[in-house]
Amino acid sequence: MALMTEKLRAIMALDPQRAEIDFEGIDYTWGDLSRVVEAIEAALGGMGLPAEARVGILLRNRPGHIAAILAVLATDRCLVSLNPILPDARLHADIEGLGLPVIIADESDLARPGITDALHRAGSAVIAIGARMEGVRLLPGHEAPRCAVLTSPGVAIEMLTSGTTGAPKRVPLTRASFDASFAGFTRYERGRDFADTPQLRSGVTMVNNPLTHIGGIYGCIGALAAGRKIGLLEKFTVEGWVEAIRRNRPKVAGAVPSAIRMLLEADVDPAALSSLSAMISGTAPLAPELVDAFYEKYGIPILANYGATEFAGAIAGWSLDDFRAHWKAKYGAVGRVHANITARVVDPASGLKLPHGEEGLLELQGDQLGPDYPQAGERWLRTTDRAALDSDGFLYIRGRADNAIIRGGFKIHPDDIVQALNQHPAVREAAVVGVPDERLGAVPAAAIILRAGAERPDPEDLKQFLRDRLIAYQVPVHFRFVDDFPRTPSMKPSAPGLIALFAEPALD
C-alpha cells in the first residue's frame, strides 16, 4: 500500500467534527466527507470492483467531488479524470472511448443532453453525487458495469494533460510518483516530512485551480494527506477569491499568473490579504516584473514553481527562504530543482550537456517521474522546454520548443483549432499561432484563407461557431483574413511569419 493511501485512510478517522472544506461560506466536516466516501465505497464494493480498477470521475471543484477522490484513492483504485467543460459531443466520445466500468458524476452533469445515452453505449455503471454532499445514488439502468473491468496496477490517477477536441492525452501517475513528489514538496514547510505520523494541522490550503488540472488535484490531495483544511473555489474570480481569503485567513495561497494580474488590476485592499506570508504560482510562465509589482504593492512574495502533469507535480520551485536570500540574484528563475530530481540542459542537436548558464533543452531524472520515465542513473527524459541551469541548482525556463500555446495556464494545441476552423463552410485553410498577451501570457490567433466566393464571416459569429466545437479557452482572440499565409519552402504555414503578421498594426 502506498504511503499516500495509508495517510488518507488514517486522517479521515482522526476527528469527524473537524471542518475540512470551506465552500461558498459553508464548512463541511471530515464526518460529512466520510459519510459520502463510505457511500461511494459501498457502491463500488457492491459492483465487485477490485483494487486498482479504473474509476472515472467527472471532476468539478465541489465538495462531493473531493469525497469521490478520497473514495477512489483511499481504496487503491485508479482515478481516471474526465473534464466536464468539454463540449457535449467531445465529452460523449471521451466517455465511450475509455471503457470505464463505473463513472462518478455530479447530478447537474447527468442532466446534460445526451450524456446518459453515451454512458449506456459505454456500458458504464454510474454513481451520481450531489455538489454539496447531498447524497449518493446509482443511476437507474446503470447500477452495474456492462463492460470489462480493467485495472491499472500501481496507478493512482490517469490524469488529463489538457482538454482538447482530439482524444485527450492521459498520463498514468503512480502512487509511488505521488509519494516522491509530496516528499519533495514538503521541503517548503519547515519541520515537516511527508512520512510524519498522520495528524490534523492548522491552516488552510486554497484550491482554486480546476481539479482536472494537475495543479488543482495536487493541491487537493496534498491538503487531504496533510490533514489541512481546504478553501475550495469552483472557479477563480477576484471577488470570490478575496472573500475566501478573508474568511479562511491562510498563510499561503495560490493563483496562476493571469489571476495575479487580475488581483493587481482590481486594486485589492491590502488589508484583505493581511494573513498571507506568500503566494504560490505555477502552470504558466510568471513574469518577474509581476512578482516585483505584487511584492511592492502588498509586501507578499510570489513563489514560482515549475512542473508538468507527467512529473506528478512540481520538480522545481522557490521556497520562502530562497526568495528572501536569492530573488534579486536569481531574478526570473522558476526556483531551485528539488533534491529528489536530477536536471541537466543539453544541446538540442547533439544531446551533449551544456555548461551552467547556457540555454538548451531541459532533461530530467528522478523517482518522481514514475516507472515509465527515467530513474536515477538511467536515460534522461527530454522535455520540450528551453532552459538554463545555474551552479546553485536554480532553473530558468526560456520558453517552449514545441508550438503549444499556454493561455493562463491551459495548454492549447493549434492543430485542434485548425481542425475546428476547417469545418466552417467559408474557410478554405486556417493556421493558428500563439501571440503575446499581457494578462494571459499568450492567446491563440487565427489566420484564415476564405473559399472562393465565400462571404467573410463576422468574427463574433466565428467565435460562436468555435465555442460549439472547442473549450472556451481554445477559441482564438484574434482573426486575420488573408489571401495567403507566410510559408516555408515546403509550403507549410510559417509560424514565425504568422506571428510577425499578427504583430503588425490593425490586428483585428
HELIX and SHEET records of a PDB file:
HELIX    1   1 LEU A    3  MET A   12  1                                  10    
HELIX    2   2 TRP A   30  GLY A   46  1                                  17    
HELIX    3   3 PRO A   63  LEU A   73  1                                  11    
HELIX    4   4 ASP A   88  LEU A   98  1                                  11    
HELIX    5   5 GLU A  107  LEU A  110  1                                   4    
HELIX    6   6 ILE A  115  ALA A  122  1                                   8    
HELIX    7   7 ARG A  175  PHE A  185  1                                  11    
HELIX    8   8 THR A  186  TYR A  188  5                                   3    
HELIX    9   9 ILE A  214  ALA A  226  1                                  13    
HELIX   10  10 VAL A  238  ASN A  248  1                                  11    
HELIX   11  11 PRO A  257  GLU A  265  1                                   9    
HELIX   12  12 PRO A  270  LEU A  273  5                                   4    
HELIX   13  13 PRO A  288  TYR A  298  1                                  11    
HELIX   14  14 THR A  309  PHE A  311  5                                   3    
HELIX   15  15 LEU A  320  HIS A  326  1                                   7    
HELIX   16  16 ASP A  367  LEU A  369  5                                   3    
HELIX   17  17 PRO A  414  LEU A  421  1                                   8    
HELIX   18  18 PRO A  459  ARG A  467  1                                   9    
HELIX   19  19 ALA A  472  GLN A  474  5                                   3    
HELIX   20  20 ALA A  495  ALA A  503  1                                   9    
SHEET    1   A 4 ILE A  26  THR A  29  0                                        
SHEET    2   A 4 ALA A  19  PHE A  23 -1                                        
SHEET    3   A 4 LYS A 229  LEU A 232  1                                        
SHEET    4   A 4 VAL A 204  VAL A 207  1                                        
SHEET    1   B 7 VAL A 136  LEU A 138  0                                        
SHEET    2   B 7 ALA A 125  ILE A 129 -1                                        
SHEET    3   B 7 VAL A 102  ASP A 106  1                                        
SHEET    4   B 7 ARG A  54  LEU A  58  1                                        
SHEET    5   B 7 CYS A  78  LEU A  82  1                                        
SHEET    6   B 7 VAL A 155  LEU A 160  1                                        
SHEET    7   B 7 ARG A 170  THR A 174 -1                                        
SHEET    1   C 9 VAL A 252  GLY A 254  0                                        
SHEET    2   C 9 ALA A 278  SER A 281  1                                        
SHEET    3   C 9 ILE A 302  ALA A 308  1                                        
SHEET    4   C 9 GLY A 313  GLY A 317 -1                                        
SHEET    5   C 9 GLY A 335  VAL A 337 -1                                        
SHEET    6   C 9 PHE A 394  ARG A 400 -1                                        
SHEET    7   C 9 LEU A 381  LEU A 389 -1                                        
SHEET    8   C 9 GLY A 360  GLN A 365 -1                                        
SHEET    9   C 9 THR A 342  VAL A 346 -1                                        
SHEET    1   D 2 ILE A 405  ARG A 407  0                                        
SHEET    2   D 2 PHE A 410  ILE A 412 -1                                        
SHEET    1   E 3 VAL A 427  ASP A 437  0                                        
SHEET    2   E 3 GLY A 441  LEU A 450 -1                                        
SHEET    3   E 3 HIS A 478  PHE A 481  1                                        
END                                                                             
